Amino acid sequence: MLDSILVIGGSAGIGKYIVLEALSDPYFKKVGVLSRKHSVSLDELVSLGANVNVIDYNNSQLLESHMTGYKVVVAIHNTFGDIKDALAMIDAAKKAGVSRFVPNVWGVDYEVNSIIPWLGPRLQIRQHLEKIQLNYTEIILGIFMENITRSGISGCNISFENKIAIFYGDCPASWTHRKDGAKFLVHKLKTETGNNTYRIEGDRKSFRDIVEMVEQRIGTFEKTATDNVLEKYNNVQDPFDCMAGLGKAVSNPNGQVLQPLSSPITVESWLNDLYE
Ligand SMILES: NC(=O)c1ccc[n+]([C@@H]2O[C@H](COP(=O)([O-])OP(=O)(O)OC[C@H]3O[C@@H](n4cnc5c(N)ncnc54)[C@H](OP(=O)(O)O)[C@@H]3O)[C@@H](O)[C@H]2O)c1
């Protein structure tokens, strides 16, 4: 039974959502958090029952001792460029007797274009897990829904503050709220066997759909839709662009099956919460 879980990088973002989900589920007998520095967020997690420790992630021996006794380790660590530390973390998990590792994917399919510096390492990490025979669960979910309002997202330039949008037209992208990514993982861990790469999406909307939905709430944008994405991104450079530009949402690369989410947060409901 994968009933104990340690989240490395659990103080914020998707890591914190995973910790909160696991703490609220009686299936998990032990929920741990490692973090690089003390924060108020960690105090909150302690008060909810998490075992929290602040450590230096570069200290493999310390990592190993903190991982001992946990069946699942989730790592939200830096996987950009040099992944020496990330691989050391995985080796420490193996030595500590961890049964399953959840590497930092939480985005687009890294096999779409593994030459991207922030994607290539993810393939190496998966290969390493396979080599040392440590089972993994990884989740591809498209773009974090909370990033909708972030200027410069995914190669588009959408400024909600200035109401200017230069965006891809009608090609769909997959959007998932971090909370749904966390819920899905925590649910899946109860029955996991073998190695699994899941593809989920909370919603599928084009950038145009989203800009128009926001316009209904805060007024008209100055809009420029880029129509030549198909031509531009046939030689794909950026997988986010690929997903939006070529209409490849996370669900269907190579025809792979999308995993169902129960009542996911939709873009519409998320915008309602944001603007009302
Ligand atoms: N799909 C998307 O749209 C999208 C967008 C952005 C990022 N991502 C991916 O999703 C992951 C989680 O993103 P997030 O925004 O939810 O979380 P985040 O706020 O970036 O980070 C969550 C935790 O990860 C740890 N962390 C962050 N940078 C680190 C580093 N350089 N070295 C070691 N630990 C580090 C921190 O833990 P402590 O401070 O507690 O140690 C932090 O609290 C990212 O790492 C990235 O791979 C996806």
The ligand as an ORCA input file, in Angstrom:
! r2SCAN-3c Opt
* xyz 0 1
  N       2.272     23.485    -16.598
  C       2.644     24.707    -16.344
  O       2.004     25.700    -16.792
  C       3.829     24.973    -15.477
  C       4.210     26.278    -15.221
  C       5.284     26.496    -14.358
  C       5.957     25.418    -13.815
  N       5.593     24.143    -14.110
  C       6.268     22.943    -13.554
  O       5.610     22.573    -12.365
  C       6.510     22.568    -11.261
  C       5.812     23.125    -10.041
  O       5.512     24.479    -10.281
  P       4.703     25.326     -9.203
  O       4.569     26.687     -9.810
  O       3.487     24.613     -8.777
  O       5.642     25.321     -7.959
  P       6.760     26.363     -7.528
  O       6.050     27.397     -6.757
  O       7.609     26.744     -8.682
  O       7.651     25.470     -6.583
  C       7.102     24.539     -5.654
  C       8.197     24.099     -4.744
  O       9.276     23.520     -5.468
  C      10.491     23.780     -4.815
  N      11.463     24.392     -5.747
  C      11.211     25.403     -6.595
  N      12.356     25.725     -7.265
  C      13.312     24.895     -6.807
  C      14.694     24.747     -7.081
  N      15.322     25.526     -7.949
  N      15.368     23.775     -6.417
  C      14.768     23.003     -5.513
  N      13.463     23.118     -5.200
  C      12.747     24.046     -5.834
  C      10.203     24.781     -3.711
  O      10.229     24.080     -2.497
  P      10.812     24.687     -1.153
  O      11.015     26.174     -1.338
  O       9.719     24.356     -0.199
  O      12.074     23.967     -0.925
  C       8.806     25.268     -4.006
  O       8.053     25.530     -2.877
  C       7.713     23.412    -11.728
  O       8.896     22.953    -11.117
  C       7.717     23.201    -13.218
  O       8.448     22.048    -13.522
  C       4.515     23.907    -14.917
*
